[in-house]
Amino acid sequence: MYTRSFLNLFLFSLCFIVSLSHALNNGFSVELIHHDSVKSPFYQPTQTKYQRVVNAARQSISRVNHFYKDSVTNIPESTVIPDRGGYLMTYSVGTPPFKLYGVADTGSDIVWLQCQPCKECFNQTTPIFDPSNSSSYKNIPCESQTCNSLRDSSCSNQDSCQYSIKYGDQSHSRGDLSVETLTLASTNGRSISFPKTVIGCGNDNVGTFRGKTSGIVGLGGGSVSLIKQLGSTIGGKFSYCLVPLLVESKGSSTLHFGDAAVVSGQGVVSTPLLKKYPQPFYYLTLEAFTVGNKRIEFVGDSTGDDEGNIIIDSGTTLTLLPSEDYTNLESAVAELVDLERVEDPNNIFSLCYSVTSDAYDFPIITANFKGADVKLHSISTFIPIARGTVCLGFVPSQIGSIFGNLAQQNLLVGYDLIKKVVSFKPIDCTRLG
């Protein structure tokens, strides 16, 4: 399901395999790489940085429609569209370990990958996993609780559980629900293995996936997401720190688990994490935005539900707001910016300015979540879409709200599923990679 800046591949190492209990004493971290990073397998050197931003922006707009399609049609659908703007992570499955690239996404609730034999598979340029070569692979029977917990499952003629994920753009993944050893490479060079991890082994996969991507690594709130499966071993905690999209830096974005994911110290603010339908997503309560000395109350969508009125998402680049809220925010920002307004040649953004340097200091926009005021500096709110043109990285939406990954740059964002809070700490993420 999507989008979202800039990060490093963590290299898989077979040199050091540590026991799970030892590795998790202090938690562990893995590196993320943005879809358009120079180290990404999708990197296109002929594209300008402006083209990459515009591509990610377009993906954000389409993604919100897929996010809220469930609530509109009541048809069970997963909502991850892994295209431009998202983050990748490397991982391995099987015994012996088989290395893969997956889209890391807080909007998905399953780990799935393409598997042999393929009935129909998208064009994956890296080898496709063959479960017959793994000694730890096992199909899950239909009568199991895990199978019954899936939103859309069925039985095969061999009495094995079948999963089916349908995306809003009619792409899909179908195949065997199974258990397998999943291995992550931590940033300290060691590998941590998780036996009997539930995965979807897809042999019927159609959609916008391409290149080296094998599928999705779901980090959402569903019953078989990677986060839920790691459960008590990570204390229900994970966090990430996203380096700025267009900043040249050796630092990389990181994804932390367990004790390594604790967000603490000076400047930390926390807001309640709510559970709503669709289940995989993480919902927060946004009360207002503050621009300068002006507070703009958040009206929200037509449902009138004040609690859990915005999704926080790692896979969407832009922040999407209901039209009235966007208009109010744009007006408040425009009052404080003394620059020449220009049109966006891509017809995506409505508030754009002509700039002659990168030094212009746009006003801080504070997102007033319930109990947590999060300051967003211009690096996270304005993006260059052409030479000499920058635009407000918020757009109106007709059917829902998403707090995107652009706004989350240079913040340590921590999820505690036990305490049911999301915490934010301002930090230079380039120094953590």
C-alpha positions in Angstrom: 0.0 0.0 0.0 2.5 2.6 -0.7 4.8 5.5 -0.4 6.4 7.2 1.8 12.1 9.0 1.6 15.6 7.9 1.7 17.2 5.0 3.3 19.8 2.3 3.4 19.6 -1.4 2.7 20.8 -3.5 5.6 23.1 -6.2 4.4 22.2 -9.7 5.2 24.9 -11.5 7.0 25.3 -15.2 7.6 28.4 -14.8 9.7 26.8 -14.4 13.1 23.6 -16.1 14.1 22.7 -15.3 17.7 20.0 -16.8 19.9 16.7 -15.0 19.9 16.8 -14.5 23.7 20.2 -12.9 23.7 19.4 -10.7 20.7 16.2 -9.3 22.2 17.7 -8.5 25.7 18.3 -5.0 24.4 16.1 -5.1 21.3 17.4 -4.8 17.8 17.3 -2.5 14.8 17.2 -3.0 11.0 17.8 -0.5 8.2 15.2 0.7 5.8 15.7 2.1 2.3 13.4 4.4 0.6 12.0 3.4 -2.8 13.9 6.3 -4.5 17.1 6.1 -2.5 20.4 5.7 -4.4 20.8 2.3 -2.7 17.3 1.1 -3.6 16.9 -1.6 -6.2 14.4 0.7 -7.9 16.6 3.7 -8.1 16.5 5.4 -11.5 19.6 7.7 -12.0 18.0 9.4 -15.0 15.2 10.8 -12.8 15.6 14.2 -11.1 14.8 14.6 -7.5 11.8 16.6 -8.5 10.4 13.7 -10.6 10.8 11.4 -7.6 8.9 13.7 -5.3 6.1 14.2 -7.8 5.8 10.4 -8.3 5.6 9.8 -4.6 3.0 12.6 -4.3 0.8 11.0 -6.9 1.0 7.7 -5.1 -0.1 9.3 -1.8 -3.3 10.6 -3.4 -4.2 7.2 -4.8 -3.3 5.4 -1.6 -5.9 7.2 0.6 -8.7 5.9 -1.7 -7.5 2.4 -1.1 -7.2 2.9 2.6 -10.8 3.9 3.0 -12.3 1.6 0.4 -13.1 -0.9 3.1 -15.3 1.4 5.0 -17.1 2.6 1.9 -17.9 -0.8 0.3 -17.6 -3.2 3.3 -15.6 -5.5 1.0 -12.6 -7.0 2.9 -9.5 -5.7 1.1 -6.0 -5.1 2.1 -4.8 -1.6 1.2 -1.2 -1.6 0.5 -0.2 -0.5 -2.9 3.6 -0.8 -2.9 4.7 1.8 -5.4 6.8 4.9 -5.2 7.3 6.6 -1.9 7.5 3.5 0.3 10.3 1.8 2.3 12.0 -1.5 1.6 13.6 -3.9 4.0 15.6 -7.0 3.4 14.8 -10.3 5.2 15.2 -14.0 4.6 12.8 -16.9 4.8 13.5 -20.6 5.0 16.2 -23.1 6.0 18.7 -22.4 4.6 17.8 -18.6 4.5 16.6 -17.2 1.2 17.1 -13.4 0.9 14.2 -11.2 -0.2 13.2 -7.5 -0.5 9.9 -6.6 0.9 7.9 -3.4 1.2 7.8 -2.5 5.0 4.3 -1.1 5.6 2.3 -0.1 8.7 -0.8 -0.3 6.6 -0.7 -4.1 5.9 -1.4 -7.0 8.2 0.4 -9.9 6.7 3.9 -10.9 5.5 3.5 -12.3 2.0 5.9 -13.2 -0.8 5.9 -14.8 -4.3 6.5 -18.5 -4.2 7.2 -21.3 -6.6 5.4 -22.9 -8.4 3.8 -19.7 -9.9 0.4 -20.0 -11.4 0.6 -16.3 -12.2 3.3 -14.0 -10.8 4.4 -10.4 -11.4 7.8 -9.8 -12.9 10.2 -10.2 -10.0 13.8 -9.8 -11.2 15.3 -11.6 -8.2 14.9 -15.4 -7.6 11.4 -16.5 -6.4 11.3 -18.5 -3.1 10.7 -22.2 -3.6 9.3 -23.7 -0.3 10.2 -27.2 -1.4 13.9 -26.3 -0.8 13.3 -25.3 2.8 13.3 -27.8 5.7 11.3 -25.4 8.0 8.3 -24.7 5.7 4.9 -26.1 6.6 1.4 -25.3 5.4 -1.2 -24.3 8.0 -4.3 -26.6 8.2 -7.8 -25.1 7.6 -9.1 -25.9 11.0 -6.4 -23.9 12.8 -7.2 -20.7 14.7 -4.7 -18.8 12.7 -6.6 -19.6 9.5 -9.9 -18.7 11.0 -8.5 -15.3 12.2 -7.8 -14.2 8.6 -10.3 -11.8 7.1 -10.4 -13.8 3.8 -9.3 -17.4 3.9 -10.5 -20.6 2.3 -9.5 -24.3 2.1 -7.6 -26.1 -0.6 -8.3 -29.7 -1.7 -5.4 -30.7 0.5 -7.0 -29.1 3.6 -4.4 -26.4 3.8 -5.3 -22.8 4.5 -5.5 -20.4 1.6 -5.1 -16.6 2.0 -6.4 -14.0 -0.4 -5.6 -10.3 -0.5 -7.4 -8.0 -2.9 -6.1 -4.4 -3.4 -8.2 -1.4 -4.3 -6.7 -1.3 -7.8 -7.8 -4.9 -8.4 -4.3 -6.3 -8.0 -4.1 -9.3 -5.6 -2.1 -12.0 -3.9 -3.4 -15.6 -3.2 -1.7 -18.7 -2.0 -0.9 -20.9 0.9 -0.8 -19.6 4.5 2.2 -21.3 6.1 4.7 -21.1 8.9 8.4 -20.6 8.1 11.6 -19.3 9.7 12.0 -15.6 9.1 15.4 -14.0 9.6 16.2 -10.3 10.0 19.6 -8.8 9.7 20.2 -6.3 12.5 22.3 -3.1 12.2 25.0 -4.7 14.4 25.7 -7.2 11.7 24.1 -10.1 13.4 21.1 -12.1 12.2 18.0 -12.9 14.3 15.8 -15.8 13.4 12.1 -16.2 14.2 10.9 -19.8 13.8 7.3 -20.6 12.8 6.4 -17.1 11.6 3.1 -17.1 9.7 3.6 -16.0 6.1 1.6 -16.0 2.9 3.3 -18.0 0.2 1.7 -16.5 -3.0 1.5 -18.4 -6.3 -1.2 -16.1 -7.8 0.0 -12.5 -7.7 -1.0 -9.7 -10.0 -0.5 -5.9 -9.6 1.8 -2.9 -9.5 4.7 -4.8 -7.9 7.9 -4.9 -9.9 11.7 -5.3 -9.8 13.3 -7.0 -6.9 10.3 -6.7 -4.6 9.0 -10.1 -3.5 5.9 -8.8 -1.7 4.9 -7.1 1.6 6.2 -7.1 5.2 3.1 -6.1 7.1 3.8 -4.0 10.2 0.1 -3.2 10.9 -2.3 -4.2 13.7 -3.8 -7.3 12.2 -3.5 -10.7 13.8 -0.7 -12.1 11.5 1.3 -8.9 10.9 5.0 -9.2 11.8 4.5 -6.9 14.7 1.7 -8.9 16.2 3.6 -12.2 15.7 6.8 -10.9 17.4 4.4 -9.9 20.2 5.9 -10.5 23.6 9.4 -11.0 22.3 9.5 -7.3 21.5 7.1 -6.2 24.2 4.7 -4.9 21.6 7.1 -2.0 20.8 8.6 -0.8 17.5 9.8 2.6 16.3 11.4 4.2 13.2 13.4 7.3 12.4 13.1 8.6 8.8 15.9 10.7 7.4 14.7 13.7 5.3 13.8 12.9 1.7 16.0 15.3 -0.1 19.0 15.6 2.2 22.3 14.2 1.1 23.5 12.2 4.0 25.2 8.9 4.9 22.7 8.4 7.6 19.9 5.8 7.0 16.4 5.3 8.2 16.0 2.7 10.9 13.3 0.4 12.2 13.7 -0.6 15.9 12.1 -3.5 17.8 11.7 -4.2 21.5 13.9 -2.3 24.1 15.7 -0.6 21.2 12.3 1.0 20.2 11.7 2.8 23.4 11.2 6.5 22.9 12.3 8.5 26.0 14.1 11.5 27.2 13.7 15.3 26.7 11.1 16.4 24.3 9.0 13.2 24.1 5.3 13.6 23.7 2.7 10.8 23.5 -0.8 10.4 22.2 -3.3 7.5 22.5 -3.3 4.8 19.9 -6.7 3.6 18.9 -8.0 0.5 17.3 -10.7 0.9 14.7 -11.9 -0.7 11.4 -10.1 -1.4 9.1 -8.0 -3.3 11.7 -4.5 -3.1 10.2 -4.2 0.6 10.5 -3.0 2.8 13.4 -5.4 5.6 14.4 -4.6 8.7 16.3 -6.7 11.7 17.4 -5.8 15.0 15.8 -7.4 18.0 17.5 -6.0 20.9 15.6 -3.1 22.5 13.7 -1.3 25.5 15.0 0.4 27.9 12.6 2.2 30.8 14.2 -0.2 31.9 17.0 -3.3 30.7 15.2 -4.9 27.4 16.2 -7.0 25.7 13.5 -9.4 23.2 15.0 -9.6 19.9 13.1 -13.1 19.2 11.8 -12.5 15.8 10.4 -14.5 13.8 8.0 -18.3 13.5 7.6 -18.6 10.7 10.1 -18.1 13.2 12.9 -16.0 10.7 14.9 -13.6 12.9 16.9 -11.6 9.9 18.3 -9.2 8.1 16.0 -9.8 10.5 13.1 -6.5 10.2 11.3 -4.3 7.2 10.3 -0.5 7.4 10.9 1.2 5.7 8.0 4.8 4.9 7.0 3.8 4.2 3.4 2.2 7.5 2.4 4.5 10.4 1.6 2.0 13.3 1.9 -0.4 14.2 4.7 -4.0 14.1 3.4 -6.8 16.0 5.1 -10.5 16.5 4.6 -11.1 19.4 2.2 -12.3 21.9 4.8 -9.4 21.2 7.1 -6.9 21.5 4.3 -8.4 24.8 3.2 -8.2 26.2 6.7 -4.6 25.1 7.1 -3.6 26.4 3.7 -5.1 29.9 4.5 -3.3 30.1 7.8 0.1 29.2 6.2 -0.4 31.6 3.3 -1.0 34.5 5.7 2.5 34.1 7.1 4.5 33.5 3.9 5.6 36.6 2.0 6.7 35.0 -1.2 5.3 35.0 -4.8 2.7 32.2 -5.3 3.0 30.1 -8.4 1.1 27.3 -10.0 2.1 23.7 -9.6 2.8 22.4 -13.2 1.9 18.9 -12.1 -1.6 20.0 -10.8 -1.1 18.2 -7.5 -0.4 21.0 -4.9 -2.4 24.2 -4.5 -0.1 26.2 -2.3 3.3 26.7 -4.1 5.9 29.5 -3.9 8.8 30.7 -6.0 12.0 30.6 -4.1 15.5 31.7 -5.0 17.4 29.6 -2.3 16.8 26.9 0.2 17.3 29.3 3.1 13.7 30.6 3.3 12.3 29.8 6.7 8.6 28.7 6.4 6.5 28.8 9.5 6.4 25.8 11.9 3.2 23.8 11.7 2.3 22.1 14.9 0.1 19.0 14.7 -1.9 19.1 17.9 -2.6 15.4 18.6 -4.5 14.5 21.8 -2.0 15.1 24.5 0.9 15.6 22.1 1.9 18.7 20.2 4.3 17.7 17.4 6.3 20.5 15.7 6.8 20.1 12.0 9.6 22.2 10.5 9.7 23.3 6.9 11.8 20.3 5.9 8.8 18.1 6.7 6.0 20.4 5.4 7.3 22.0 2.2 8.8 20.0 -0.7 10.6 21.2 -3.9 8.6 20.0 -6.9 10.6 21.9 -9.6 13.7 24.1 -9.7 12.8 27.3 -7.8 9.4 26.0 -6.7 8.3 24.6 -3.4 4.9 23.4 -2.3 3.0 22.7 0.9 3.2 18.9 1.3 -0.4 18.5 2.4 -3.3 17.8 0.0 -7.1 17.6 0.4 -8.9 14.3 0.5 -12.6 13.5 0.1 -12.8 10.3 2.2 -10.1 10.2 4.9 -7.0 11.5 6.7 -3.5 10.2 6.7 -0.5 11.6 8.6 2.2 10.7 6.1 5.9 10.0 6.3 7.1 13.4 5.0 5.7 15.0 8.2 7.3 12.2 10.2 10.9 13.0 9.0 13.4 13.8 11.8 11.1 12.4 14.4 11.7 9.2 16.4 8.2 7.7 16.2 7.5 4.9 18.7 4.5 2.5 18.8 3.7 0.8 22.1 0.9 -1.6 21.5 0.7 -2.6 25.2 0.4 0.9 26.5 -1.6 1.8 23.4 0.3 5.0 22.7 2.4 6.5 19.9 5.3 8.7 21.0 7.2 11.4 19.1 10.7 12.8 19.8 12.4 15.5 17.6 15.8 14.1 16.6 18.3 14.3 13.7 17.6 10.9 12.1 20.8 11.1 10.0 22.8 10.6 13.2 21.1 7.4 14.1 21.7 5.5 10.9 
